[in-house]
Amino acid sequence: MTAKTFPGGIHPDYGKGPTAGKPVVRAAPPKTVVIPLHQHTGAPCEALVKAGDEVKMGQKIGDTGAFVSAPVHASVSGKVLAVEPRPHPAFGVSLAVVIESDGQDQLDPEIRPAGSLDTLDAAALRKVIREAGIVGMGGAAFPTAVKVAPPPNKKIDTVALNGAECEPYLTADHRVMLEQADDVVFGLRALMKACGAGQGLIAIEDNKPDAIEVIHKALGGAPDLQIIHLHTKYPQGSEKHLLKACLNREVPSGGLPLDVGVVVNNVATAAAVARAVRNGTPLYERVLTVTGGAVANPQNMLVRVGTSFGDLIEQCGGFAKPAGKVINGGPMMGIAQSSLDVPVTKGTSGILCLARGEVARDEAEACLKCGRCIDACPMYLMPLWISAYAERGKHEEAERLNALDCIECGCCSYVCPARRPLVQAIRLAKGEITARRRRQAQPAK
């Protein structure tokens, strides 16, 4: 099968070698977990427990009535020490539930299998997904139950699973496909039924031939399921570019995949859905990659939500070289951390520890007007002009150039010979544009 792709994009050094061939190992149970009540796109949860309460593993400890949200669950059994603001790897600071483990891992007695796909209807499946707290596990952490509940006027015909894992260094999704293929396929079928789709596909880059082979066997020749081979290119895992490559469907400006009849989910998300349906297991642990030139023994690990970055790095042998930067996620779209005292969340796909020799801070020079950023931009934008307007506070002009369509993939900054902070400036412009729109939408007092 010919590998498919999209216009634009880049080919960075992928750096996946140290962990691509390593099976997932279970991280040691943490003595204390810090579980943020905000681990998803949308409204944060409110605490359902207080200091002094005893909790079981898998027990719901945070929830909200907001539609775009997902509950959070305890990842250990033990005693709640505090409900207080704590450092967060993506949001800076978030209210969190701090639990001291009793070392017993006593499972919440309310956890039980939800039923079979034959007996559960779409509404029941959406409820199972929602109550399990499942969110997108590729990084964006959008609540999955919301994705599979499109408006009545949006007909979904396809569920696409993203197995591209185009972000350099990360190999967690690769290992999930190899080691949990049956769960991935079962989860795909559950997601299809939840949103009424008649077709399912799993998209995998061609640098993962072993995953393609294993998933192909797991599909068992089902006529309504297929594998799409993708050309290895960044950001092939972006859902809009995934759909362009797989189905030749273009999501309109300002739109979502559901506008072209598709729901996109990560392969690890599908596996989590399978566990929720089969066993009733909430999302309180996930597979992630700990890697980078500073780490003594890079690993793919099954980790409890709430485990600190520092603990996991120690379990990988600590730092073999002085670390220059530690990133939540990958090098292109991840967020640099100022401390190792931050917890793993549902959206933590990796902990990247770059050695000092791997990190350089170049001084930005004047734009050369070479156009490389325009050629690389997978969204057909003009990063040099949007960033120039952003740096001058001209956010209306940046908005007219469709700044909000930027997916912040970093391709423009990567190829810029003048080392301009293009994506950073565009990200700031997007924040200002969104804030202004929010102010304008508020009723006048």
Buried (B, 14 or more C-beta within 10 A) or exposed (E): EEBBBBEBBBEBEBBBEBBBEBEBBEBBBBEBBBBBBBBBBBBBBBBBBEEEBEBBBBBBBBBBEEEEBBBBBBBBBBBBBBBEEBBBBBEEEBBBBBBBBBEEBBBBEEBEEBBEBEEBEBEBBBBBBBBBBBBBBBBEBBBBBBBBBBEEEBEBBBBBBBBBBBBBBBBBBBBBBBBBBBBBBBBBBBBBBBBBBEBBBBBBBBBBEEBBEBBBEBBEEEEEBBBBBBBBBBBBBBBBBBBBBBBEBBBEEEEBBBBBBBBBBBBBBBBBBBBBBBBBBBBBBBBBBBBBBBBEBBBBBBBBBBBBBBBBBBBBEBBBBEBBBBBBBBBBBBBBBEEBEBBBBBBBBBBBBBBEEBBEEEEEEEBEEEEBBBBBBBBEBBBBBBBBBBBEEBBEBBBEBBBBBBBBBBBBBBBBEBEBBBBBBBBBBBEBBEEEEEEEEEEEE
